[in-house]
Amino acid sequence: MTSETSGTTRMLTGGCLCRAVKYEVADAFRYAMNCHCSNCRRTTGSAFKPFAGIERDRLRITEGEGAVSIYGDEAAHDVHCSTCGSLLYSVVREATYVHVAMGTLMDEPSIRPSMHIFVGSKAKWHEITDDLPQFQEFPD
């Protein structure tokens, strides 16, 4: 497991559906949430996007950097595989953090989503059935 105090952090692997792009990220996520906003629904094709946030420099692409497509600008963008279209992560918070799409992790992270955000715009056909806190937008 993760051991921040000893200076070693377990590394997790992740990648896209077709395996053209692979990445590794430290199992030291700062937060994890389920986002129900319309942008996350459209980019994942699902009712919500489970993501885990970490400093941008703690993730690196290990294979297929040339097969990456970026949607957005330098400060905030989504990173997809240009071959299969999988959303791998989003660069956020003025390019200082990444929100890793948890479904692309091949290894199991130690963190779990702790809340639902943007439930004010969630899909009407989806019912949230767990007991996690729900926020209409992003919590303060």
N, C-alpha and C positions, 0 to 999 in steps of 0.2 A: 504494500500500500504506500501511500504518500508519507513522506517523512521530511517535512520542511525544516525541522529543527536540526537534523543531521546534515542538511545541505543536499540531500538527494531527493528528487521528485520522480515518481514513476511517470514514464512517458506513455501516452496512448496513441494508437494509430487510427487513422480514418481514411476514407476515400469515397470516390464516386461509384455509381452503379457499375459502370463498365471497367473500372479499375485503371483508367488512363491517368487519373490524378490521385495521388496519395499524400497524406500529410501526417505529421506527428505534433502532438500538443501535450503540454504538461498537465498532469492530473492535479491541478491546483486552481480550479475554476473559482471565481469570486462569487458567482451567483448563477442560478438557473431558473428559468421561467417558461411558461407556456404562453406564447403570444397569439392572440386571436384577431389581430388587425387584418384588414383586407389585403394589404401588401404581402404579409407572411402567408396568408391563405393562398393567394395567387402564385407566389413563388414556389410553394411546396405542393400545391394541388391537394391540400388537406384542410381539415377543420382548424388546425392551429399548428404553430411551429414550436416544438420544444427546443430550447437553445440554452447553451451554457456560455457565460461571459468570462473572458480572461484577457490579460494584457496582450497586445498584438505581437510583441516580440517573443511570446511563449509558444507560438505556432509557426511551423515552417513546412512548406511543401517539400516532400522528399522525392516525388516522381511526377513527371508530367507538367511541369511549370508552363511549358509551351502550349498545353491543352487547356489552359484556363481562360475563361471569358469573364470580363468585369463589366458590371452594369452599375453605373453611377459615377461619382467623381472621386478624387483622391481622398477626401475627408470622410466619405460615407458611400460604400458600395457593396454589392453582393458579388461573391466569387462562385462561379459555376464551372462545371466541366463543359467544354465546348463540344465534346463528342456526344455525351448522353444527356446533358442538361442538368445534372444533379446540382442542387444548391449545397455548397460545402460550408460556407461561413459568410457572415456579413461583417464588414469593417464599419465600426461605429464610434461615437464619442470623439469626433474630430480625429479619427484614424489612430486612436490610442488603444482601443479594445477591439476584439473580435467576438462575435456571437456565433459559436460553432453550432451548426445544425446537428443536434444530438443523434439523429437517425443515421448520420454518416460515420459515426464512431464504430470501429471494429472491436475495440476493447471497451469494457464497461467502466465508466467513470465512477468516482466515489460520490459525486454530487447527484442530487435529484432535484427536479423542479420544485420550487417552494411556493409558487403562486401562479395565478392566471392573470394576464394583463390584457388590456384593450377588449374586455368582454362586452363593452358597450357597442362594439362593432362586430361581434362574433357572428358566425353563420347561424341563421335562424333555425336551420335543420339540425344543429348540433346541440346536445345537452351535456353540460358539465356534470359529472356524477361523483366526483371526489370531494373531499372536504378542504382542499387547499383554498386559501384566501383568494378572493376575486376583486379585481380593480377595474373600474370603467375605462381608465386610461393607464398611463404609466404612473406607478406610485411615487409619492414625494420622497 
